[in-house]
């Protein structure tokens, strides 16, 4: 089955109420407040979920209990006064709570802008597969890249308010690892999370016609080799039309990472772009997931880009 475009959420207007949730790791209160100030500067009305600043009583790597993290996301999504749901940070924990969500109720509530990356990849996949909604692989409210990088901030703001103005994405340093041009529907995120999700009951069984977006952090080259090899062995990459790679922060010397990417992805026979500019790097562009797009990787060294064929929000 070929990937089909997903339902898009409405764009935001000045004064929109946006919920900030913490589905994964614990959130530093000071960084969250700075992120909220940025959102208020965009004339948004941020609402912090009740358990967003919790820490699990026994497992300090989690932002509160699985049930409370799920309830915060569920309540925000099903609240008709909330126009978008933004994640405060990633870390770890989305796998633990994703099956606690009432997906039929979420689907009935309709699409909203949902933003995050890293561990939030699990939720991007769930919104796509269980609700049929497109989402945004983008910066999170309490992360340093959102607080410090103007290109990151402007990319998200423009996508939320003026999505027609950011149809084409890609930093100047993006390059063709395997040249070519591909069309498909965007999906993906943190590649280790995609591999961890594979084989679970509600996981993706086909990505035919998909444009795969991948990045990661603190995964050494040999571990990336294993992650990609697993996806290849189970057929998860069969039929994809292209691959866009983002950042590989703290994954070791980039020449080693690049060699793994070329070795594991080069045999797919599809265009592959490196360093497009999304993920854990110094700039985190906002990439729409679940939408038709064109990946350009010119053989002559021209600019490599990802161009979505429709605005991310309607």
C-alpha positions as CSV (number, residue, x, y, z in Angstrom):
1,X,0.0,0.0,0.0
2,X,1.4,3.4,-1.0
3,X,1.5,6.2,1.6
4,X,-1.3,8.7,1.1
5,X,-1.4,12.4,2.3
6,X,-2.9,12.9,5.8
7,X,-5.4,15.4,7.1
8,X,-4.0,18.8,7.7
9,X,-4.8,21.0,10.8
10,X,-5.9,24.6,10.6
11,X,-3.3,27.3,10.7
12,X,-3.1,29.5,13.8
13,X,-4.4,33.0,14.2
14,X,-3.3,35.7,16.7
15,X,-4.6,34.9,20.1
16,X,-4.8,31.1,19.5
17,X,-4.6,28.9,22.6
18,X,-1.8,26.3,22.5
19,X,-1.3,23.6,25.0
20,X,2.2,22.7,26.1
21,X,2.6,19.1,27.2
22,X,5.5,16.8,28.3
23,X,4.9,13.3,27.0
24,X,8.5,12.1,27.7
25,X,11.3,13.4,29.9
26,X,11.1,16.0,32.8
27,X,11.1,19.6,31.8
28,X,13.4,22.4,33.3
29,X,11.0,25.0,34.6
30,X,13.2,27.9,33.7
31,X,13.6,26.9,30.1
32,X,9.9,26.2,29.8
33,X,9.1,29.8,31.0
34,X,11.5,31.3,28.5
35,X,9.9,29.2,25.7
36,X,6.4,30.4,26.9
37,X,7.6,34.0,26.7
38,X,8.6,33.4,23.0
39,X,5.2,32.0,22.3
40,X,3.5,34.9,24.0
41,X,5.6,37.2,21.8
42,X,3.9,35.6,18.8
43,X,0.6,36.6,20.2
44,X,-0.2,33.0,21.3
45,X,-1.9,32.1,24.5
46,X,0.1,29.1,25.9
47,X,-1.6,26.8,28.4
48,X,0.8,24.6,30.4
49,X,-0.7,21.1,30.9
50,X,-1.3,20.2,34.6
51,X,1.5,17.6,34.8
52,X,4.0,19.2,32.4
53,X,6.5,20.0,35.2
54,X,6.1,16.7,37.0
55,X,8.9,14.1,37.6
56,X,8.0,10.5,38.1
57,X,8.3,9.6,41.8
58,X,10.7,6.7,41.1
59,X,11.9,7.0,37.5
60,X,13.5,10.3,37.3
61,X,13.9,10.1,33.5
62,X,10.1,10.5,33.1
63,X,8.0,13.7,33.3
64,X,5.5,12.1,35.7
65,X,3.5,8.9,35.5
66,X,2.6,7.4,32.2
67,X,-1.1,7.9,33.0
68,X,-0.7,11.6,33.7
69,X,1.4,12.3,30.7
70,X,-1.2,10.5,28.5
71,X,-4.0,12.3,30.2
72,X,-2.4,15.7,29.6
73,X,-2.1,15.1,25.9
74,X,-5.6,13.5,25.6
75,X,-7.3,16.4,27.4
76,X,-5.5,19.0,25.4
77,X,-6.4,17.4,22.1
78,X,-10.0,16.9,23.0
79,X,-10.5,20.4,24.4
80,X,-12.1,22.4,21.6
81,X,-10.6,25.7,23.0
82,X,-7.1,24.4,22.3
83,X,-5.9,25.1,18.8
84,X,-2.5,23.4,18.8
85,X,-0.4,21.0,21.0
86,X,3.3,21.7,21.4
87,X,5.7,19.4,23.2
88,X,8.0,20.9,25.8
89,X,10.9,18.4,25.2
90,X,11.7,14.9,24.2
91,X,13.9,12.5,26.2
92,X,12.3,9.2,26.8
93,X,8.8,8.0,27.6
94,X,6.4,8.3,24.7
95,X,6.6,4.5,24.0
96,X,5.3,4.0,27.5
97,X,2.2,6.2,27.2
98,X,1.2,6.0,23.5
99,X,-1.1,3.0,24.0
100,X,-2.9,4.7,26.9
101,X,-4.3,7.4,24.6
102,X,-7.9,7.1,23.3
103,X,-7.2,7.2,19.6
104,X,-10.8,7.0,18.4
105,X,-11.5,10.1,20.6
106,X,-8.5,11.9,19.3
107,X,-9.5,11.1,15.7
108,X,-13.0,12.3,16.4
109,X,-11.7,15.6,17.8
110,X,-10.0,16.3,14.4
111,X,-6.5,17.5,13.4
112,X,-4.6,20.1,15.3
113,X,-1.0,21.3,14.9
114,X,1.2,19.0,16.9
115,X,4.9,19.8,17.2
116,X,7.9,17.9,18.5
117,X,10.8,15.7,17.6
118,X,13.2,13.2,19.1
119,X,11.2,10.8,21.4
120,X,8.1,12.5,20.0
121,X,8.7,10.4,16.8
122,X,6.6,7.7,18.4
123,X,3.6,10.1,18.6
124,X,4.1,11.4,15.1
125,X,3.8,7.8,13.9
126,X,0.7,7.2,16.1
127,X,-1.0,10.3,14.9
128,X,-0.4,9.3,11.3
129,X,-1.4,5.6,11.6
130,X,-4.1,5.7,14.3
131,X,-5.7,9.1,13.6
132,X,-4.8,10.0,10.0
133,X,-3.4,13.4,10.9
134,X,-0.3,15.2,9.6
135,X,2.1,16.6,12.2
136,X,5.1,18.8,12.5
137,X,8.6,17.5,13.2
138,X,9.8,20.7,14.8
139,X,11.4,22.4,17.8
140,X,10.1,22.0,21.3
141,X,9.2,24.8,23.7
142,X,11.8,24.1,26.4
143,X,14.8,23.2,24.3
144,X,17.9,25.2,23.8
145,X,17.7,25.2,20.0
146,X,14.2,26.9,20.2
147,X,15.3,29.4,22.8
148,X,18.5,30.4,21.0
149,X,18.3,29.9,17.2
150,X,16.4,32.5,15.2
151,X,16.1,30.4,12.1
152,X,14.5,27.6,14.2
153,X,12.1,30.1,15.8
154,X,11.1,31.7,12.5
155,X,10.7,28.3,10.8
156,X,8.1,27.2,13.4
157,X,6.3,30.6,13.6
158,X,6.0,30.8,9.8
159,X,4.8,27.2,9.6
160,X,2.1,27.8,12.2
161,X,0.9,31.2,11.0
162,X,2.0,31.5,7.3
163,X,2.6,28.0,6.0
164,X,2.4,29.1,2.4
165,X,5.7,31.0,3.0
166,X,7.7,27.9,4.0
167,X,7.0,25.3,1.3
168,X,10.7,24.8,0.5
169,X,13.1,23.7,3.3
170,X,16.9,23.1,3.4
171,X,20.0,24.7,4.9
172,X,22.7,25.8,2.6
173,X,25.0,23.0,3.7
174,X,22.6,20.3,2.5
175,X,24.2,18.0,0.0
176,X,23.4,15.0,-2.3
177,X,24.7,11.8,-0.8
178,X,22.9,10.0,-3.7
179,X,21.7,12.4,-6.4
180,X,18.3,12.4,-7.9
181,X,14.7,13.7,-7.6
182,X,11.9,12.0,-5.7
183,X,8.3,12.5,-4.9
184,X,6.4,11.0,-2.0
185,X,4.7,11.5,1.3
186,X,6.9,12.6,4.2
187,X,7.2,10.5,7.3
188,X,9.9,9.6,9.9
189,X,11.8,11.4,12.6
190,X,14.4,10.0,15.1
191,X,15.6,6.8,13.4
192,X,16.3,4.9,16.6
193,X,12.7,5.5,17.6
194,X,11.4,4.3,14.2
195,X,13.4,1.1,14.7
196,X,12.1,0.7,18.3
197,X,8.5,1.1,17.1
198,X,8.8,-1.4,14.2
199,X,7.1,-4.6,14.9
200,X,4.8,-3.3,17.7
201,X,1.0,-4.0,17.2
202,X,0.1,-0.6,15.7
203,X,3.3,0.1,13.9
204,X,3.7,1.0,10.2
205,X,3.8,-2.1,8.0
206,X,4.6,-0.3,4.7
207,X,6.3,2.9,3.7
208,X,5.9,2.4,0.0
209,X,6.0,5.8,-1.7
210,X,7.2,7.5,1.4
211,X,9.9,10.2,1.7
212,X,11.8,9.1,4.8
213,X,13.1,11.9,7.2
214,X,15.7,10.6,9.6
215,X,18.1,12.0,12.2
216,X,19.3,11.1,15.7
217,X,21.5,12.0,18.7
218,X,24.2,10.2,20.7
219,X,24.1,7.0,18.5
220,X,27.6,6.0,17.5
221,X,28.2,5.0,13.9
222,X,28.1,1.3,14.6
223,X,24.8,1.7,16.4
224,X,23.3,3.7,13.5
225,X,24.5,0.8,11.2
226,X,22.6,-1.6,13.4
227,X,19.5,0.6,13.5
228,X,19.4,1.0,9.7
229,X,20.3,-2.7,9.1
230,X,17.3,-3.7,11.2
231,X,14.9,-1.5,9.2
232,X,16.3,-2.9,6.0
233,X,16.1,-6.5,7.2
234,X,12.4,-6.2,8.2
235,X,11.5,-4.5,5.0
236,X,10.6,-1.2,6.6
237,X,12.4,0.7,3.8
238,X,11.0,-1.3,0.9
239,X,9.5,1.0,-1.8
240,X,10.4,4.3,-0.3
241,X,11.1,7.0,-2.8
242,X,13.8,9.0,-1.1
243,X,15.6,9.8,2.1
244,X,16.3,13.2,3.7
245,X,18.8,13.1,6.6
246,X,18.9,15.8,9.3
247,X,21.5,16.2,12.1
248,X,23.5,13.5,13.8
249,X,24.6,15.4,16.9
250,X,27.1,13.6,19.2
251,X,27.0,10.5,17.0
252,X,30.8,10.6,16.6
253,X,32.9,11.9,13.7
254,X,30.6,12.8,10.8
255,X,32.7,11.1,8.2
256,X,32.0,7.8,10.0
257,X,28.3,8.5,10.2
258,X,28.3,9.6,6.5
259,X,30.0,6.3,5.5
260,X,27.3,4.3,7.3
261,X,24.5,6.3,5.7
262,X,26.1,5.8,2.2
263,X,26.6,2.1,2.8
264,X,23.2,1.3,4.3
265,X,21.0,3.8,2.2
266,X,23.0,3.9,-1.1
267,X,21.7,0.5,-2.2
268,X,18.1,1.5,-2.1
269,X,18.4,3.2,-5.5
270,X,16.7,6.4,-4.3
271,X,17.9,10.0,-3.8
272,X,19.5,10.7,-0.4
273,X,20.1,14.2,0.9
274,X,22.4,14.8,3.9
275,X,22.3,17.6,6.5
276,X,19.0,19.1,5.4
277,X,18.7,20.9,8.7
278,X,16.2,19.3,11.0
279,X,16.5,17.4,14.3
280,X,18.9,17.9,17.2
281,X,21.4,20.2,15.4
282,X,22.1,23.9,16.0
283,X,19.1,24.7,13.7
284,X,15.9,22.6,13.8
285,X,13.8,23.4,10.8
286,X,10.1,22.5,11.0
287,X,9.3,19.6,8.6
288,X,5.7,18.7,7.9
289,X,5.0,14.9,8.1
290,X,2.3,13.2,6.2
291,X,2.3,15.5,3.2
292,X,3.2,15.1,-0.5
293,X,6.6,16.6,-1.2
294,X,9.5,16.6,-3.7
295,X,13.1,15.9,-2.6
296,X,15.7,17.5,-4.9
297,X,19.3,16.2,-4.7
298,X,21.1,17.7,-7.8
299,X,24.0,15.8,-9.1
300,X,25.8,19.1,-10.1
301,X,26.2,20.3,-6.5
302,X,23.1,22.6,-6.7
303,X,21.0,23.4,-3.7
304,X,19.3,20.3,-2.1
305,X,15.8,21.0,-0.9
306,X,12.6,19.4,0.3
307,X,9.5,21.1,-1.1
308,X,6.0,20.2,0.3
309,X,3.3,20.4,-2.4
310,X,0.7,21.9,-0.1
311,X,0.9,24.2,2.9
312,X,1.4,22.3,6.2
313,X,-1.7,23.9,7.7
314,X,-4.9,24.9,5.9
